[in-house]
Amino acid sequence: MLEIALEAQVSPETLRKIESGRVATPAFQTIAAIADVLGLSLDEVWAGISQPESIAAPA
């Protein structure tokens, strides 16, 4: 998690808060930076947000 936060130029605490849901609406730039570091497109991020059950259930 530390490496991802540092590469995305986000504090590890901010990343923890986003992961735990304590940040209800993270800034777009923050999400875009994290997605980039993880190799995800914003379309993939949006799909995960709008259909969270698809992440929990393996294909």
Summary of the structure (lengths in Angstrom):
residues: 59
radius of gyration: 11.6
end to end distance: 25.3
largest distance: 32.6
contacts: 125
relative contact order: 0.13
helix: 66%
strand: 0%
